[in-house]
Amino acid sequence: MGEALSREEFVERVVEIVRARFPLVKIGEADGSFSVMINGSVAPLENLYRGALLRPDELQHHVERWAVELLRAAEGTPDEDATFDEVRDRLMPLILPASSATDTPHNVVHEPLIPGLIVAYAIDHDRTISYLPRQKFEEWKIGLEELHDVAIANLTTRSEAISAHAAQDESGQVNLILFQTMDGYDASRLLLPTLHERLRPHLGSPFAAGIPNRDILLCFRNDPENADRLAKQIAEDYQRMPHQVTDQLVLVTQDGIAPRD
């Protein structure tokens, strides 16, 4: 893919690649949206398109991997009949735009975080993440607080061994700390109970944070010059990256997450 494909050209190319790689799959353009119909189900292309724009030379690989994951999911999720105890170690929190509460299939279980953002819950798989449907949650007969506590505990365990990248100014003062493991939960690490305690000695309190997409968490000093500079980069990343979360900055305080006005 040399020059960037238009959305119409991209849909045609996705259909072409999938048909060549999986000749038994029924695929075609979906009416009225940036999506395709694959074996009778609508598959949105926005995140795939953004990822392909970032690495245009890997378009075929991106599309084939995307199709494999879709086809695996369509075969039936192994956790469809699982009990709470059977999946509790794989329950994870996800920070999503508030619009996801209505856009996501199966009425995903969620609760508000701050205006414009929600915390949703998902079951982690080896290569994919599946949202927790409300029907399944209700079958478990547990409370939302217990679900949240288990998911946060799992996120904390997964985050214990990760490293962050720190950026310093000329005087050696840390202005920015970046989390980017690419495991699908970097933005969600904003919810870590010890985040404020761990970063406050480096960034002051409260400090600011940005989560333009699910695979990055930027934490930085809440001074006007630093925040204004990073806000521009966060807005640009939000526009061009897949799996968007928000272009708004938030504050990490001793009492939790708050909007940054």
C-alpha positions as CSV (number, residue, x, y, z in Angstrom):
1,M,0.0,0.0,0.0
2,G,2.0,3.0,-1.2
3,E,-0.2,6.1,-1.0
4,A,-2.9,6.1,1.7
5,L,-6.0,4.4,0.4
6,S,-9.3,6.2,0.6
7,R,-11.9,4.5,2.8
8,E,-13.7,3.2,-0.3
9,E,-10.5,1.8,-1.6
10,F,-9.6,0.3,1.8
11,V,-12.9,-1.6,2.0
12,E,-12.3,-3.0,-1.5
13,R,-8.7,-4.0,-0.5
14,V,-9.9,-5.7,2.7
15,V,-12.5,-7.7,0.8
16,E,-9.9,-8.7,-1.8
17,I,-7.3,-9.8,0.9
18,V,-9.8,-11.8,2.9
19,R,-11.3,-13.6,-0.1
20,A,-7.8,-14.6,-1.3
21,R,-6.7,-15.8,2.1
22,F,-10.0,-17.4,3.2
23,P,-11.9,-18.4,0.1
24,L,-14.8,-20.0,2.0
25,V,-15.6,-16.8,3.9
26,K,-18.5,-14.8,2.7
27,I,-17.5,-11.1,2.8
28,G,-18.8,-7.9,1.2
29,E,-19.2,-4.2,1.9
30,A,-21.8,-3.3,4.5
31,D,-24.4,-0.8,3.5
32,G,-24.2,2.7,5.0
33,S,-21.2,2.4,7.2
34,F,-17.4,2.0,7.2
35,S,-17.8,-1.8,7.7
36,V,-17.9,-5.1,5.9
37,M,-20.3,-8.1,6.3
38,I,-18.3,-11.2,7.1
39,N,-20.3,-14.4,7.3
40,G,-23.4,-12.4,8.0
41,S,-22.1,-10.2,10.8
42,V,-21.1,-6.6,10.6
43,A,-17.4,-5.9,11.2
44,P,-16.4,-2.2,11.6
45,L,-13.2,-1.2,9.9
46,E,-12.2,2.1,11.7
47,N,-9.5,0.6,14.0
48,L,-8.1,-1.6,11.3
49,Y,-7.9,1.4,8.9
50,R,-6.1,3.6,11.5
51,G,-3.6,0.8,12.2
52,A,-3.0,0.3,8.5
53,L,-2.4,4.0,8.0
54,L,0.4,3.8,10.7
55,R,2.1,0.8,9.0
56,P,0.9,0.8,5.3
57,D,3.6,-1.7,4.3
58,E,2.0,-4.3,6.6
59,L,-1.5,-4.0,5.3
60,Q,-1.9,-7.6,4.2
61,H,-0.6,-8.9,7.6
62,H,-2.9,-6.6,9.5
63,V,-6.0,-7.6,7.5
64,E,-5.2,-11.3,7.7
65,R,-4.6,-11.2,11.5
66,W,-7.8,-9.2,12.0
67,A,-9.8,-11.7,9.9
68,V,-8.4,-14.7,11.8
69,E,-9.4,-13.1,15.2
70,L,-12.9,-12.3,13.8
71,L,-13.4,-15.9,12.6
72,R,-12.2,-17.4,15.8
73,A,-14.6,-15.2,17.8
74,A,-17.4,-16.2,15.4
75,E,-16.8,-19.9,16.1
76,G,-18.1,-19.4,19.6
77,T,-16.4,-18.1,22.7
78,P,-15.1,-20.8,25.0
79,D,-16.3,-18.7,28.0
80,E,-19.9,-18.4,26.9
81,D,-21.1,-20.8,29.6
82,A,-18.3,-20.1,32.1
83,T,-19.0,-19.4,35.7
84,F,-17.6,-16.4,37.5
85,D,-15.0,-18.5,39.3
86,E,-13.8,-20.0,36.0
87,V,-12.9,-16.6,34.5
88,R,-12.3,-14.4,37.5
89,D,-8.5,-14.4,37.0
90,R,-9.1,-13.0,33.4
91,L,-11.6,-10.3,34.2
92,M,-10.1,-6.9,33.3
93,P,-11.3,-3.2,33.4
94,L,-11.3,-1.1,30.3
95,I,-11.6,2.7,30.1
96,L,-13.8,3.5,27.1
97,P,-15.6,6.6,25.6
98,A,-19.0,6.9,27.1
99,S,-20.5,6.4,23.6
100,S,-19.3,2.8,23.8
101,A,-22.0,2.0,26.3
102,T,-24.5,2.1,23.4
103,D,-22.2,1.3,20.5
104,T,-20.8,-1.9,21.9
105,P,-22.8,-5.1,21.1
106,H,-24.4,-7.2,23.9
107,N,-25.0,-4.2,26.3
108,V,-21.6,-4.3,27.9
109,V,-21.4,-4.1,31.7
110,H,-20.0,-0.6,32.6
111,E,-20.1,2.2,35.1
112,P,-19.3,5.9,34.8
113,L,-15.8,7.2,35.5
114,I,-15.9,10.9,34.7
115,P,-18.0,12.8,32.1
116,G,-17.3,11.3,28.7
117,L,-15.6,8.1,30.0
118,I,-16.8,4.8,31.4
119,V,-15.2,1.8,33.0
120,A,-16.3,-1.4,31.2
121,Y,-15.4,-5.0,32.0
122,A,-14.0,-7.7,29.7
123,I,-12.7,-11.2,29.7
124,D,-9.1,-11.4,28.5
125,H,-8.2,-14.1,26.0
126,D,-4.8,-15.2,24.6
127,R,-5.1,-12.9,21.6
128,T,-8.4,-11.1,22.0
129,I,-10.5,-9.2,24.5
130,S,-14.2,-9.8,24.8
131,Y,-16.6,-7.4,26.5
132,L,-18.6,-8.9,29.4
133,P,-22.3,-9.0,28.4
134,R,-24.8,-7.8,31.0
135,Q,-26.7,-11.0,30.6
136,K,-23.7,-13.1,31.6
137,F,-23.0,-10.7,34.5
138,E,-26.5,-11.1,35.8
139,E,-26.3,-14.9,35.6
140,W,-23.3,-14.8,38.0
141,K,-25.4,-13.0,40.7
142,I,-22.5,-10.9,42.0
143,G,-22.5,-7.1,42.6
144,L,-20.8,-4.5,40.4
145,E,-18.5,-3.6,43.3
146,E,-17.2,-7.2,43.5
147,L,-16.7,-7.3,39.7
148,H,-14.8,-4.0,39.8
149,D,-12.6,-5.1,42.7
150,V,-11.6,-8.4,41.0
151,A,-10.9,-6.6,37.7
152,I,-8.7,-4.0,39.4
153,A,-6.9,-6.7,41.4
154,N,-6.1,-8.5,38.1
155,L,-4.9,-5.3,36.5
156,T,-2.7,-4.6,39.4
157,T,-1.2,-8.1,39.2
158,R,-0.6,-7.7,35.5
159,S,1.1,-4.4,36.0
160,E,3.5,-5.3,38.8
161,A,6.4,-6.2,36.4
162,I,6.0,-3.6,33.8
163,S,8.4,-0.7,33.3
164,A,7.6,2.9,32.5
165,H,9.6,5.4,30.5
166,A,10.5,8.7,32.1
167,A,11.4,12.0,30.4
168,Q,13.5,14.6,32.1
169,D,14.3,18.3,31.4
170,E,17.7,19.9,31.4
171,S,17.8,20.1,35.2
172,G,17.0,16.4,35.6
173,Q,13.4,17.0,36.7
174,V,11.0,14.3,35.5
175,N,8.1,15.9,33.5
176,L,6.6,12.9,31.8
177,I,6.1,9.2,32.6
178,L,4.9,6.9,29.8
179,F,3.2,3.5,30.0
180,Q,3.0,1.6,26.7
181,T,3.2,-2.2,27.0
182,M,0.7,-2.7,24.1
183,D,-1.2,-5.4,26.0
184,G,-4.5,-3.6,25.5
185,Y,-4.7,-2.2,29.1
186,D,-2.3,0.7,29.1
187,A,-5.0,3.3,29.3
188,S,-6.8,1.3,31.9
189,R,-3.7,1.6,34.2
190,L,-5.1,5.1,35.0
191,L,-7.3,3.1,37.4
192,L,-4.4,1.5,39.3
193,P,-5.0,2.2,43.1
194,T,-1.3,3.0,43.7
195,L,-0.7,5.2,40.6
196,H,-0.9,8.5,42.4
197,E,1.2,7.3,45.3
198,R,3.9,6.0,43.0
199,L,4.2,8.9,40.6
200,R,3.5,11.8,43.0
201,P,7.2,12.1,44.1
202,H,8.2,12.6,40.5
203,L,5.3,14.6,39.0
204,G,3.7,16.4,42.0
205,S,0.1,16.3,43.0
206,P,-2.3,16.4,41.4
207,F,-0.6,15.4,38.1
208,A,-2.2,15.3,34.7
209,A,-2.7,12.3,32.4
210,G,-3.7,11.5,28.8
211,I,-5.2,8.4,27.3
212,P,-5.7,9.1,23.5
213,N,-6.0,5.4,22.8
214,R,-6.1,2.1,24.7
215,D,-2.4,1.4,24.2
216,I,-0.9,4.4,25.9
217,L,-1.0,6.2,29.3
218,L,0.9,9.5,29.6
219,C,1.3,11.0,33.1
220,F,2.9,14.4,33.4
221,R,3.3,17.5,35.6
222,N,0.2,19.7,35.7
223,D,1.9,23.0,34.9
224,P,0.3,25.1,32.1
225,E,3.3,25.0,29.7
226,N,3.9,21.3,30.0
227,A,0.2,20.4,29.8
228,D,-0.5,22.6,26.8
229,R,2.3,21.1,24.9
230,L,1.4,17.6,25.6
231,A,-2.4,18.3,25.0
232,K,-1.6,19.1,21.4
233,Q,0.3,15.8,20.9
234,I,-2.5,13.8,22.7
235,A,-5.1,15.4,20.4
236,E,-3.1,14.4,17.3
237,D,-2.6,10.9,18.6
238,Y,-6.3,10.6,19.3
239,Q,-7.2,11.6,15.8
240,R,-4.8,9.2,14.0
241,M,-4.5,6.1,16.3
242,P,-6.8,3.1,16.5
243,H,-8.8,2.2,19.6
244,Q,-9.5,5.8,20.6
245,V,-10.3,6.7,24.1
246,T,-10.3,10.5,24.6
247,D,-8.4,13.6,23.6
248,Q,-9.3,15.3,27.0
249,L,-6.8,15.5,29.8
250,V,-7.6,14.2,33.3
251,L,-6.2,14.8,36.7
252,V,-4.9,12.1,39.0
253,T,-5.5,13.1,42.6
254,Q,-5.1,11.6,46.0
255,D,-8.9,10.9,45.9
256,G,-9.1,9.5,42.4
257,I,-9.6,10.6,38.8
258,A,-11.1,14.0,38.0
259,P,-11.7,16.0,34.8
260,R,-9.1,18.7,34.1
261,D,-11.0,21.8,33.3
